[in-house]
Amino acid sequence: MPRPSGKGKNNGDAQLDEGDLPRSERPTIIERGKKFAGYDKNGKLIILGYNRQIVQEYSDAQSKIRFKR
């Protein structure tokens, strides 16, 4: 059996979490058939649509507004 080298993994290029909102305040996006639904942290529906990117962007924007209140 070959032995692994003594070097660890290089995680220098790992993508960091760069979101504006804390993880607990981020919306949840769920796919239901062909539609995508965005829910806030309390389970309230924010948006329902067919394009995931639009649903994600709108949900993020609404969460930022709600978080500032």
C-alpha positions as CSV (number, residue, x, y, z in Angstrom):
1,M,0.0,0.0,0.0
2,P,1.4,3.4,-0.9
3,R,1.7,5.8,2.0
4,P,0.1,9.2,1.8
5,S,2.5,12.2,1.8
6,G,3.0,14.2,5.0
7,K,1.5,17.3,3.3
8,G,-2.0,18.3,3.9
9,K,-4.6,19.5,1.4
10,N,-4.1,22.9,-0.1
11,N,-7.4,24.8,0.6
12,G,-6.1,28.2,-0.4
13,D,-8.5,28.5,-3.3
14,A,-11.6,27.3,-1.4
15,Q,-14.5,29.6,-1.8
16,L,-15.4,31.4,1.4
17,D,-18.8,32.3,2.5
18,E,-19.2,35.9,1.2
19,G,-22.9,36.5,1.8
20,D,-24.2,39.8,3.2
21,L,-26.6,38.1,5.6
22,P,-25.7,35.8,8.5
23,R,-26.3,32.2,7.7
24,S,-29.4,32.0,10.1
25,E,-31.1,34.9,8.2
26,R,-30.7,33.5,4.6
27,P,-33.7,32.3,2.7
28,T,-34.3,28.7,1.9
29,I,-34.9,27.8,-1.8
30,I,-36.9,24.6,-2.5
31,E,-37.7,23.0,-5.9
32,R,-41.2,21.7,-6.3
33,G,-41.7,20.2,-9.7
34,K,-40.8,22.9,-12.2
35,K,-41.2,25.7,-9.7
36,F,-38.9,27.2,-7.1
37,A,-40.1,28.6,-3.7
38,G,-38.2,30.9,-1.5
39,Y,-38.9,30.8,2.3
40,D,-37.6,33.1,5.1
41,K,-36.3,31.7,8.4
42,N,-39.8,31.5,9.9
43,G,-41.1,29.4,7.0
44,K,-43.1,32.3,5.3
45,L,-43.2,32.1,1.5
46,I,-41.3,35.0,0.0
47,I,-41.5,34.2,-3.8
48,L,-42.6,31.4,-6.1
49,G,-41.3,31.2,-9.6
50,Y,-39.9,29.1,-12.5
51,N,-36.4,30.6,-12.6
52,R,-34.1,29.6,-9.7
53,Q,-31.7,32.5,-10.1
54,I,-34.5,35.1,-10.0
55,V,-36.1,33.5,-7.0
56,Q,-32.7,33.4,-5.2
57,E,-31.9,37.0,-6.0
58,Y,-35.3,38.3,-4.9
59,S,-35.3,36.2,-1.8
60,D,-31.9,37.5,-0.8
61,A,-32.9,41.2,-1.4
62,Q,-36.1,40.7,0.7
63,S,-34.2,39.1,3.5
64,K,-31.7,42.0,3.6
65,I,-34.6,44.4,3.9
66,R,-36.3,42.4,6.6
67,F,-33.0,41.8,8.5
68,K,-32.3,45.6,8.7
69,R,-35.7,46.2,10.4
